[in-house]
Amino acid sequence: MTDRSYEDYKTLIDNHLMDFIPNIDNKSISLYEAMKYSLTAGGKRLRPALLLAACDFAGGDIKEALPYACALEYIHTYSLIHDDLPAMDNDDLRRGLPTNHKVYGEAIAILAGDGLLTCAFEAITKDMMLYYDSPEKIKKRVNAAYEIAKGAGCKGMVAGQLSDIEAENAIASNEMLEYIHLNKTGALFKAAVKAGLYLGNPTDDMISNFEKYSDNLGLAYQIADDILDVIGNPDELGKAIGSDVKKNKNTYTSINGLDAAYARLEELTENAVKAIEDYYDNAEFFKKLVMDLAKRNK
């Protein structure tokens, strides 16, 4: 179990977020500045916090998990930089600040995203090199790295992004919509939880139960975001609302309406809690997290 709060994990991430960015030659300093701009612009640090909490829950050492948690935030930030580009969502604001390409231009923004993605796997593999003499620890890290790579790649986030783009200007089925959400948003949540567990000492049942939890969490999170895009406060969100409608994107609210979205959000939240109910109060962190995220739009 974990006795730490979400803020405890978030603070730890914020304090070490730049630790695993390699030294960059001064001739390429604008790359470092662009990467740092988006990394340090704020954010919930939800995915790395989930990884650390899952590691804690499975009896791992969260200090040893830090390279993986920070790598996950690098990947998430790279995806935001690229999502905001004119060829993708064409957004001007992110976390209340001008998007990366508005500050540094499209070319450097693309390279900043590329840099963050590769920094993530540099951080992970550099950590692995410390444990050549420990097959057990190497196995944990390989499993964690695989989950992160899978969640970020063409069987996860990138696949969801592609389907999201291809579904624009058409009405998607709920089956397709959930596929998009499970991959574009949910895949990194699942990667965070499973990677964190693997860095501890999980049982097979624990992995299975938390996989169900993270699937429901990811869908619930995205539906809550869809609701916020309709009723949210732009100042609190740090970005404009109504952008999905303007871009003819498929969302749970546009296809099913607000009432159905609220109902589905409640159902998914209950499913997430039920998936880990066997752990009782030991899983209180995870129960509270999914319930708090569902309340963001109330």
N, C-alpha and C positions, 0 to 999 in steps of 0.2 A: 504494500500500500504506500501511498504518498501523503505526507503531512504538509507538504508545501502548497502554497496557493498559486493561482495563475500569475499573480503579480511577481511572486518569487522567481518563477521560471522566466517571465518576460524581462525582469531586471537582469538576470544572469545572461540572457541572450544579448540584450542591449549593451551590456558591459564588455562582451567578448565578440561582438559581431564583426569587427574589423580585424580580429586577430589572425584570421586564416586567409586574408587577402595577401597575396605575395607582394614583395617589393617590386615596384614597376619602375623601369628606367625613366629618368627625368625627360628623356626625349619623347616618351609616350604618356606624359603626366596628365594630359586631358582625358585619357582613357580612365585613369584612376579617379580623377575628379568626377567624371560622369557616373562611374559605378558608385562612388561614395555618395553622390547627390541623392540617388534613388534609395540606396540602402539605409541612409540615415534620415530619411524624410519622415520617419514615424512609422506607424502601422501597429497592428495588434500582436504581431509575432506569434500568431495562433498555431501555425504548423510546427515551428520549432519547439514551442511550449508543449504541444501534444507529444512530440518525440521524447522530450525530457521526462514528462510525466509518465509515459508508457515505460520508459527505461526504469524510472523509480519504482513503478508498480511491480515490475518483473524482477526487482532486486538488483538492478544494475547500478553502476556508478555514473551519475549524470555528468561529472566532470570529464570522464572519458567519452561521453556521448556528445560533448559540445561541438566537435568538428562536424558531426553529422547533422546536428540541429542547425548550426550556422549555414552549412551547405544547403540545407533545405530552404532556408530563407533567401540565399543567393538565387536559387532556382526560381522561387516564387517571385522575387523582385525582377529577375530577367524576364519572366513571363508578363509581368505588368508593363515593363518598358516596351516590349514588343506589341502587346495588346493595344497600347495607346497610340501606336504609329498610325499615320494616315491610311496606310494600306489595310489596317485592321479596324480598330474601333474609332480612330481619329479623335482622341480625347485631348482636351486642353489642360485639364486639372487632374491631379492624383494626390490624395491625402492633403488637399488644400493648397497644393503648390503647383506651379506649371509643370507639365509632364516633361520627361527627359528630353524629348526631341524639340520641345519648345525652347529649351535652354541651350542645348548643345547641337541641335540640328539632327536630321534624320540619320545621316550616315554614322555619326558618333553614337547616337542612341542605339542603333543596331549593334555596333561593336561593343558598347557597354553591356548590352544584354548577352552577347556572345561571350564576353569576358567573364561575366558573373556565372554563366552556366559552366564554363570550363574551370573557373576557380572552385566551384562546388566539388568537382571530381578530383581536382588537385588536392583539396583539403582532406577528402576522404582517403585517397590512396596514400597520401603522405602519412596519415595516421596509421594505416595498415602496415606500413614499413617498419613501425616500431615494434611489431608483434610477430616477426618471422619465427621466433623461437617458441611461440605458443599457439599450436594448432587450434585449440579451443577458442582463443580470443580472435584469431584470424577468421575462423568459421563464423563467429558472431558478426564480424565486420563485413564479411563478404555477403552474408544474408541481408544485412542492413543496407549495404550499397546497392544490391540488386533491387530491393524494394523501392529505393529512391529513384534509381534509373528507370525502372519499369513505370513508376507512377508519373514520372516527368515526360516520358517518351511517347513513341508511336502506338503503345498499347495503353496509354493513359491520357495525360493532359493534352499532348499535341493532337492525338486522335479526336478528343473532344472539341478542341479548337477548330479543327478542320470541319467537323460535322456542323458546328455552330455557324461557320461561314457559309457552308453549302446550303444550309437551311434558311438563310436570309431570303426575304421576299417570297416565302412560301409558308404554308401552315403545316407545321410538323405534328405528327401524332404524339400522344403522351409517351408512348414507348420510345420514340426517337428523342423526345425532350429529356427523358430520364437518362437515356444513354449519353447524351451531351453533358448533362449535369454530373453524372457519375464519373465521367472522364475528365472534362474540362476543370471541374472544381473538386469533385470527390476523390479523384485518384491521388492527389497530394496529401489529402487527409489520411487516406488509408496507408500511404507510404510512410507518413509520419508515425502513425500508431504502430504499424508492424515493424518498422525499422527500430523504433524505440524498444519494443518488446524483445526483438532479437538481440539487442545490446545488453539485455538482462538475462534472466533465466526462465523463459516462458515454457509453459506446457502446451501441448497441441490444442487442448480445449481452450486455453487462454487466447491463443492466436485466432482460433475459429470464432470465438465469441466477440473478440474485439474487432475482427474483420467485419462482422455484422454491424457492430456499433458504429464503426467508421463509415460504412456505406450509408447508413441512415443519417449520420451526422452530416456527411457531405451533401446529400440531397436536401436535408433540412436547411443547411446553411445557404444553399443557392436559392431555394424558394423564399427564404427570408430576405435575401438580397433582391429577388424579383419584386417582392412586396415593397421593399424600401425604395426601389426605383420609381414606384408609383406614389407613395405617400411620405417618403423620407424628407428630412430637412437637409438641404444642400450644405449648409454651414457645418452641420454635425458630421455629415458623410465625407466632406472634403472633396466632393465632386458633384456635377450636375445630376439632377434626376430627370426621368423621362427620356433618357438617351436611348434606351432599348427600343422604345416605340418609334422614335425618329429614324432609327436605323433598320426598322422592320425586322428586329430580332424576335425569335421565338422565346417566350418566357412562360412560366407557369400561370402568371396573371393574365397575359394576353390571350392564352388559349383557353383557360378555364375560369377566369374571373377571380376577383379578390376573395370571395367567400370560400370558394373551393381551395384556393391557395392556403388560406388560414387553416382549413380543415386538414389538408395534406401535411402541412407543417406540424400540426399537433400530432397527427398519426405517426409521422416519422420520428418525432421527438420521443414519443412513448415507446416506439420500437427500439430506439437506441438505448433507452434506459432499461428496457426489458432484456436486451441482449447481454447485459452485464449484471443482471440482478442477482446471480448466484454469488457474486463477490461482496454483497451487502455493503456495509459502510466503507469497506476497503476501497471501493470504486467511487466514493463520493465526489472526488474531483471531477471525474468524467461525467457523472450524472449532472452535477451542477453546471458544468461547462455547456453541455448540449441544451439544458433548460434555459440558461442565461442567454445563449445565442438566439434561441427562439423568441425571446422577449424583446429583442432589439427593435422590433417594429411596433411595440405597444406603448 
